[in-house]
Amino acid sequence: MPHSQSSAPRGRVRLARGASPWLLPTVATAAVSLARSRRSGRWAAVAVPTTALAAGMLWFFRDPERDITQGRVISPADGVVQSIMPWKDGRTRVAIFMSPLNVHVNRAPLAGTVTSVEHIPGGFVPAFNKESENNERVVWHFDTEIGDVEVIQIAGAVARRIVPYVPEGTKVEQGERIGLIRFGSRVDVYLPEGVEAAVEVGQATTAGVTRLDRD
């Protein structure tokens, strides 16, 4: 049976940690323009785009509760499988592209201990571009029951900030929130040697729900 990683009421949608630097100024501007629009047509013209932008930010930074699927490796990200590539060391890389419409909070693909969290500076080309291999990214390693599992959060053209939630040495449950990529980008999961991918290129994934490996 699936299990939930949260005690929050079912159906409740929280806002992602790390969203406030973008969200608070936008919502505050919308609130001020709406209040002043009652007395000024000029402010009414401002209120329309600022309110729309604030609503968009609230949607972008939503963080819904999930019933976590059981399985060896589950998707860390909402998005679409961009590529499945065998690696020279025997691992298989599953790359998941996240659009600005996806949830941007990423989750642990397995239970285990975070053995390293490394921030690597880089560029900001679109995450679907091959050159995105050199983008700003955070590289995670998890010590799990199937060995070391590597997960890479890659920033895109719009996503200029990755916010890790848990530090090195933390024990995480499968499906636990580990970090946020603001707006759209990419998340790569490296399946250990001998673990076969169960997803296909073009398939939609849901963080904490879609199983990536095959029995």
Secondary structure as the mmCIF struct_conf table of DSSP 4:
data_model
#
loop_
_struct_conf.conf_type_id
_struct_conf.id
_struct_conf.beg_label_comp_id
_struct_conf.beg_label_asym_id
_struct_conf.beg_label_seq_id
_struct_conf.end_label_comp_id
_struct_conf.end_label_asym_id
_struct_conf.end_label_seq_id
STRN STRN1 HIS A 3 SER A 4
BEND BEND1 GLN A 5 GLN A 5
BEND BEND2 ALA A 8 ALA A 8
HELX_LH_PP_P HELX_LH_PP_P1 PRO A 9 PRO A 9
TURN_TY1_P TURN_TY1_P1 ARG A 10 GLY A 11
STRN STRN2 VAL A 13 LEU A 15
HELX_LH_PP_P HELX_LH_PP_P2 ALA A 16 ALA A 16
TURN_TY1_P TURN_TY1_P2 ARG A 17 GLY A 18
HELX_RH_AL_P HELX_RH_AL_P1 SER A 20 SER A 37
TURN_TY1_P TURN_TY1_P3 ARG A 38 ARG A 39
HELX_RH_AL_P HELX_RH_AL_P2 GLY A 41 PHE A 60
TURN_TY1_P TURN_TY1_P4 PHE A 61 PHE A 61
STRN STRN3 ARG A 62 PRO A 64
STRN STRN4 ASP A 67 ILE A 68
HELX_LH_PP_P HELX_LH_PP_P3 THR A 69 GLN A 70
BEND BEND3 GLY A 71 VAL A 73
STRN STRN5 ILE A 74 ILE A 74
BEND BEND4 PRO A 76 ASP A 78
STRN STRN6 GLY A 79 PRO A 86
TURN_TY1_P TURN_TY1_P5 LYS A 88 ASP A 89
BEND BEND5 GLY A 90 GLY A 90
STRN STRN7 THR A 92 MET A 98
TURN_TY1_P TURN_TY1_P6 PRO A 100 LEU A 101
BEND BEND6 ASN A 102 ASN A 102
STRN STRN8 VAL A 105 ARG A 107
BEND BEND7 PRO A 109 ALA A 111
STRN STRN9 GLY A 112 ILE A 120
STRN STRN10 GLY A 123 GLY A 123
TURN_TY1_P TURN_TY1_P7 ALA A 127 PHE A 128
BEND BEND8 ASN A 129 ASN A 129
HELX_RH_3T_P HELX_RH_3T_P1 LYS A 130 ASN A 134
STRN STRN11 ASN A 135 ASN A 135
BEND BEND9 GLU A 136 GLU A 136
STRN STRN12 ARG A 137 THR A 144
TURN_TY1_P TURN_TY1_P8 GLU A 145 ILE A 146
STRN STRN13 GLY A 147 ALA A 155
BEND BEND10 ALA A 157 VAL A 158
STRN STRN14 ILE A 162 PRO A 164
BEND BEND11 VAL A 166 VAL A 166
TURN_TY1_P TURN_TY1_P9 GLU A 168 GLY A 169
STRN STRN15 LYS A 171 VAL A 172
TURN_TY1_P TURN_TY1_P10 GLN A 174 GLY A 175
STRN STRN16 ARG A 177 ILE A 181
BEND BEND12 ARG A 182 GLY A 184
STRN STRN17 SER A 185 LEU A 191
HELX_LH_PP_P HELX_LH_PP_P4 PRO A 192 PRO A 192
TURN_TY1_P TURN_TY1_P11 GLU A 193 GLY A 194
HELX_LH_PP_P HELX_LH_PP_P5 VAL A 195 GLU A 196
STRN STRN18 ALA A 197 ALA A 197
TURN_TY1_P TURN_TY1_P12 VAL A 201 GLY A 202
STRN STRN19 ALA A 204 THR A 205
TURN_TY1_P TURN_TY1_P13 ALA A 207 VAL A 209
BEND BEND13 THR A 210 THR A 210
STRN STRN20 ARG A 211 ARG A 211
STRN STRN21 ASP A 213 ASP A 213
#
